């Protein structure tokens, strides 16, 4: 069969599905990755066929939540107010991540409350390609919901592929609940109003399957949550990223513990500032009998005056090479960082700006510092499973950091927690094991023209 992956053009969205794409290829299926031309070279370096959905000059460079969208955000603020979240309502976190980060990422390609007659070059190109290439199955990134329209327009089976908490479905589940009550406020469904212009353009009905796929593939651990109404199939996360020649210093593994510090490629690419805790973190590590590998760039090191003797700074090293040699990973709470630690039974410390709001304030293509959008959910996962601790860096203290690092390195409970989540991951079907399921479901759900 033919399988098209459609994704928002960022490496963090590409890397997680590469093992599944290769499992499909190894089973004899044709695979391509449809996205913006800006990610084509990286896609090809993964051994996958990139397809650009349109001339890159015909649409702005995708910026997601880095674009201001003042009128659209004002509309969302009005809808948010009508939702009347309570002060301790856990759904407020999901709603804020969905509306402030992920919805604006969709608007790079499909206009919010747009006119079906408006130009949509990326989505028009996507429909043209799917009608020509005729995939049997479209696996789509929820940040590109127009892919579901393209799949229906060409008769392909279609499913969402998502690698983080499903705040998309949880938020709309809550919206449906609130607006379905007697006397509820009459406000627009923001996901429907995002998908509707393209759906009307191609004569496609906006229904639940269009919004959330005929099913969803999600490799995140179920314990991360939240519970959603969407039909979800589990698949094992296999850590993968861009690869480089393995550095000579990685092996042999040092006798003293090795600690990795990785604070997120996307964070330093899209966030403005927020690295003031790094000097205190390096100070805390400098007095411990550990070897530190810190994947930090110049921007992140601006406030650092001296690199401690036990710290090796490298701008990038693939985590699948580094983490197996480590006793602890300190990171920002991204799924692409959590899961290599889970895969290798390594305890974790998640840095989090506790007390800050989750918000996206855009300026010049970058966002003002807030809590990392997935930080709270992943922090809960790490702590509730006993696999690590959360480090509050809102008011950084080297002494408190040192105490937490020492605890995770020396207390056996954290190693047991790391082993527990590792075993949970191994109980999930691998990409190779899920391929026959996808074959059967694609045959069942596709409707060729």
C-alpha positions in Angstrom: 0.0 0.0 0.0 0.9 3.7 -0.3 1.3 5.7 2.9 1.6 9.5 3.1 2.8 11.1 6.3 1.7 14.8 6.5 3.5 16.9 9.1 4.1 20.4 10.4 7.6 21.3 9.1 9.8 20.9 12.2 12.4 18.3 13.0 10.7 17.6 16.4 7.6 16.5 14.4 9.6 14.4 12.0 11.9 12.3 14.1 9.3 10.4 16.2 7.6 8.8 13.2 10.8 7.8 11.3 10.9 4.3 12.9 7.3 3.6 11.9 7.9 4.9 8.4 10.9 2.6 8.0 8.8 -0.3 9.5 6.3 0.3 6.7 9.1 0.5 4.1 10.6 -2.7 5.4 7.2 -4.5 5.0 7.3 -3.5 1.3 5.0 -0.4 1.4 5.6 2.9 -0.4 6.1 5.9 2.0 6.4 9.6 1.4 6.5 12.6 3.7 4.5 15.6 2.6 5.3 19.0 4.1 6.8 22.4 3.5 10.0 22.5 1.4 12.0 23.8 4.5 12.0 20.3 6.0 12.7 18.4 2.7 16.4 18.1 3.2 16.1 16.8 6.7 13.4 14.3 5.6 15.7 13.0 2.8 18.5 12.6 5.3 16.3 10.1 7.2 16.1 8.0 4.1 12.5 9.0 3.4 11.0 10.6 0.3 10.0 14.3 0.8 7.2 15.9 -1.1 6.7 19.7 -1.0 3.1 20.5 -1.0 3.6 23.8 -2.9 6.1 26.4 -4.0 7.7 27.6 -0.7 7.5 31.2 -2.0 3.7 31.0 -2.2 3.3 30.8 1.6 5.1 32.5 4.5 7.7 30.5 6.4 5.8 28.5 9.0 6.1 30.1 12.4 3.3 28.5 14.4 2.7 30.2 17.7 5.6 32.6 16.9 3.2 34.6 14.6 1.1 37.2 16.5 -2.4 36.6 15.0 -3.9 39.4 17.1 -7.5 39.2 15.9 -7.6 35.4 16.1 -6.1 35.4 19.6 -8.7 37.9 20.7 -11.4 35.6 19.4 -9.9 32.7 21.3 -9.7 34.8 24.5 -13.5 35.4 24.1 -14.1 31.7 23.7 -11.9 30.9 26.7 -13.8 33.3 28.9 -17.0 31.6 27.9 -15.6 28.3 28.9 -15.5 29.6 32.6 -12.7 27.4 33.8 -12.3 27.2 37.6 -9.0 28.1 39.3 -7.9 24.5 39.8 -9.5 23.0 36.6 -7.0 20.6 35.0 -8.6 21.1 31.6 -7.4 24.7 31.6 -3.9 23.6 31.1 -4.9 21.5 28.1 -7.0 24.3 26.7 -4.2 26.8 27.0 -1.7 24.6 25.2 -4.2 23.8 22.5 -5.4 27.4 21.9 -2.2 29.3 22.4 0.4 26.9 20.8 -1.2 24.3 18.5 -4.2 26.2 16.9 -1.9 29.0 15.7 0.4 26.4 14.2 -2.6 25.2 12.1 -3.2 28.8 10.8 0.0 28.8 8.9 -1.9 26.7 6.3 -5.7 26.9 7.0 -7.1 30.3 7.9 -9.2 30.6 11.1 -12.8 31.5 10.2 -11.5 31.9 6.7 -13.4 32.2 3.4 -13.3 28.9 1.4 -12.4 31.0 -1.6 -9.3 32.4 -0.1 -5.9 31.1 -1.4 -4.7 28.0 0.4 -1.6 27.1 -1.6 -0.2 24.5 0.8 -3.5 22.7 1.2 -4.5 22.9 -2.5 -1.1 21.4 -3.3 -1.7 18.7 -0.7 -5.1 17.8 -2.2 -3.6 17.8 -5.7 -0.8 15.5 -4.7 -3.0 13.0 -2.8 -5.5 12.8 -5.8 -2.5 12.1 -8.1 -0.4 9.8 -5.9 -3.5 8.0 -4.5 -2.3 6.9 -1.0 -4.2 4.1 0.7 -3.5 5.7 4.1 -2.7 9.2 5.3 -1.1 9.6 8.7 -1.3 13.2 9.7 0.0 15.6 12.2 -2.8 17.3 14.1 -1.1 20.7 13.5 -2.0 20.1 9.8 -5.7 19.2 10.0 -6.2 19.9 6.4 -4.6 16.5 5.7 -7.8 14.8 6.8 -9.7 16.8 4.2 -7.1 15.8 1.6 -7.4 12.2 2.6 -11.2 12.2 2.3 -11.0 14.1 -1.0 -8.9 11.2 -2.5 -10.7 8.4 -0.7 -7.8 7.3 1.5 -8.1 6.0 5.1 -6.7 8.6 7.5 -5.4 8.7 11.0 -3.8 11.2 13.3 -0.2 10.6 14.3 0.6 12.5 17.5 3.5 12.1 20.0 2.3 14.2 23.0 -0.7 14.7 25.3 -3.8 14.9 23.1 -4.8 18.4 24.1 -6.6 18.7 20.7 -9.2 16.1 21.5 -9.4 16.8 25.3 -10.0 20.5 24.7 -12.8 19.9 22.2 -14.3 17.1 24.4 -14.5 19.8 27.1 -15.8 22.4 24.7 -18.6 20.0 23.6 -19.5 19.3 27.2 -19.7 22.9 28.2 -21.5 24.2 25.1 -24.0 21.3 25.3 -25.4 22.3 28.6 -28.8 24.1 28.9 -28.2 27.9 28.7 -24.6 27.4 27.5 -22.8 30.3 25.8 -23.1 30.4 22.0 -19.5 30.4 20.9 -17.7 28.9 18.0 -15.8 25.6 18.1 -12.3 26.8 17.3 -11.1 23.6 15.7 -14.2 23.4 13.5 -13.6 27.1 12.5 -10.1 26.2 11.6 -10.9 23.2 9.4 -14.2 24.5 7.9 -12.8 26.8 5.2 -10.8 24.0 3.6 -13.6 21.4 4.1 -16.1 23.6 2.4 -13.6 24.3 -0.4 -13.5 20.6 -1.2 -17.1 19.7 -0.4 -16.2 17.7 2.7 -18.4 17.4 5.8 -16.8 18.5 9.1 -17.5 15.6 11.5 -15.7 13.9 14.3 -13.6 11.7 12.0 -12.4 14.7 10.1 -11.3 16.4 13.3 -9.7 13.5 15.1 -9.0 10.9 12.4 -10.6 7.5 11.9 -8.2 6.5 14.6 -5.1 8.0 16.3 -1.7 6.5 16.6 0.1 7.9 19.7 3.4 6.5 21.1 3.3 8.5 24.3 2.9 6.5 27.5 -0.8 6.2 28.4 0.0 7.4 31.9 0.8 10.9 30.5 -2.9 11.4 29.6 -5.3 13.0 29.3 -8.3 10.7 28.7 -10.0 11.5 25.4 -12.9 10.3 23.3 -10.7 9.6 20.2 -10.0 6.0 19.3 -6.3 5.5 20.0 -4.0 2.7 19.0 -0.7 2.5 21.0 2.6 2.1 19.3 6.1 2.0 21.0 8.2 5.1 20.9 11.6 4.3 19.4 14.0 7.2 20.1 15.4 8.7 16.9 16.9 12.0 15.8 19.3 13.4 13.3 22.5 11.3 13.4 26.2 12.2 13.5 29.4 10.2 13.7 29.6 9.0 17.3 32.1 11.2 19.2 35.2 9.4 20.4 34.7 10.7 24.0 31.3 8.8 24.5 33.1 5.5 25.1 34.4 4.1 27.3 31.8 5.1 29.9 33.4 6.9 32.8 33.6 5.2 36.2 31.9 8.2 37.9 28.3 9.0 36.9 27.7 10.8 33.7 24.9 13.4 33.7 23.3 14.7 30.5 21.8 18.2 30.3 19.5 18.7 27.3 17.1 21.7 27.3 15.4 21.3 23.9 16.3 22.2 20.3 12.8 23.7 19.8 13.1 25.7 23.0 16.3 27.5 21.9 15.0 27.9 18.4 11.6 29.5 19.2 11.8 30.9 22.8 13.1 34.3 23.6 15.4 34.2 26.7 14.7 32.1 29.8 18.1 30.6 30.3 19.0 32.4 33.6 18.9 29.2 35.5 21.8 27.6 33.6 24.6 29.3 35.6 23.1 28.0 38.8 22.6 24.5 37.3 26.3 24.3 36.2 27.4 25.6 39.6 25.4 22.8 41.3 27.0 20.2 39.0 30.5 21.6 39.4 30.8 20.4 43.0 29.6 16.9 42.4 31.8 13.9 41.5 30.1 13.5 38.1 30.9 14.0 34.4 28.5 16.3 32.7 27.6 16.5 29.0 25.6 19.7 28.4 24.0 20.1 24.9 23.8 23.9 25.0 24.5 26.6 22.4 25.9 30.2 22.6 22.5 31.7 23.3 21.9 29.4 26.3 25.4 30.1 27.6 25.3 33.9 27.4 25.0 34.3 31.2 27.7 31.6 32.0 31.1 33.1 32.8 33.0 29.9 33.4 32.5 26.3 32.3 33.3 24.0 35.2 36.1 21.5 34.7 33.7 18.5 34.9 31.4 19.9 32.2 31.7 19.1 28.5 29.6 21.5 26.3 28.5 20.3 22.9 25.9 22.0 20.8 24.3 18.8 19.7 24.8 15.0 20.2 22.1 12.5 19.3 20.4 11.4 22.5 20.2 7.8 21.4 24.0 7.8 21.4 24.5 9.7 24.7 21.7 8.6 27.0 22.7 4.9 27.2 26.0 6.0 28.9 24.3 8.3 31.5 23.1 7.9 35.1 20.8 10.9 34.9 19.2 13.2 32.3 18.3 16.8 33.2 15.9 18.2 30.6 13.0 20.6 29.8 10.2 18.2 29.5 9.8 17.4 25.8 8.6 14.0 24.7 11.6 13.6 22.4 13.8 14.0 25.5 11.8 12.1 28.0 11.5 9.0 25.9 15.2 8.3 25.3 15.6 8.2 29.1 12.6 5.9 29.4 14.0 3.6 26.7 17.3 3.3 28.5 16.1 3.1 32.2 17.7 6.4 33.0 16.2 8.5 35.9 15.2 12.1 35.0 15.0 15.6 36.4 12.6 18.0 34.6 13.3 21.7 34.8 10.1 23.7 35.0 9.1 27.3 35.5 6.6 26.5 38.2 4.3 29.4 38.9 4.5 30.8 35.3 1.5 30.6 33.1 1.5 28.6 29.9 1.2 31.3 27.3 2.5 32.2 23.8 3.3 35.9 23.4 4.8 36.3 19.9 7.3 38.9 18.7 9.4 38.7 15.6 8.8 35.0 15.1 9.9 34.1 18.6 7.9 33.6 21.8 8.3 35.2 25.1 9.3 32.9 27.9 6.6 30.9 29.6 6.4 27.4 31.0 7.2 24.9 28.3 3.9 23.8 26.9 4.3 20.1 27.7 6.4 20.7 30.9 3.6 20.3 33.5 2.2 17.1 31.9 5.6 15.5 31.6 6.7 16.6 35.0 3.7 14.8 36.5 4.5 11.7 34.5 8.1 11.6 35.7 7.2 12.2 39.4 4.1 10.1 39.6 5.9 7.1 38.2 8.8 7.6 40.5 11.2 8.0 37.6 12.6 11.4 38.7 12.0 14.8 40.2 10.9 18.3 39.0 13.4 21.2 39.4 11.7 24.5 39.8 14.0 27.0 38.0 11.7 30.1 38.4 14.0 31.1 41.3 17.1 29.0 40.7 19.2 28.0 43.7 22.4 26.0 43.2 22.1 24.4 46.6 18.6 23.1 46.0 19.6 21.9 42.6 22.6 20.1 44.0 20.4 18.4 46.6 17.9 17.1 44.0 20.6 15.9 41.7 22.3 14.0 44.5 19.0 12.4 45.5 18.2 11.1 42.0 21.8 9.8 41.6 21.9 8.0 45.0 18.4 6.9 46.0 17.5 3.5 44.5 13.8 4.3 44.2 14.4 6.5 41.2 16.2 3.7 39.4 13.3 1.4 40.2 10.9 4.0 38.8 12.9 4.3 35.6 12.9 0.5 35.2 9.1 0.5 35.7 8.4 3.0 32.9 10.9 1.2 30.7 9.0 -2.1 31.1 5.7 -0.3 30.4 7.2 0.9 27.1 8.3 -2.6 26.2 4.7 -3.8 26.7 3.6 -1.5 23.8 3.6 -2.9 20.2 6.6 -2.0 18.3 6.4 -0.1 14.9 7.0 -3.4 13.1 4.2 -5.1 15.1 1.7 -2.3 14.3 2.2 -2.5 10.5 -0.2 -5.4 10.0 -2.8 -3.6 12.0 -2.4 -0.5 9.8 -2.7 -2.7 6.7 -6.1 -4.1 7.9 -7.4 -0.7 9.0 -6.4 1.0 5.8 -8.2 -1.7 3.8 -11.3 -1.3 6.0 -11.5 2.5 6.0 -10.4 3.6 2.6 -13.0 4.6 -0.1 -11.2 4.9 -3.4 -12.8 7.3 -5.9 
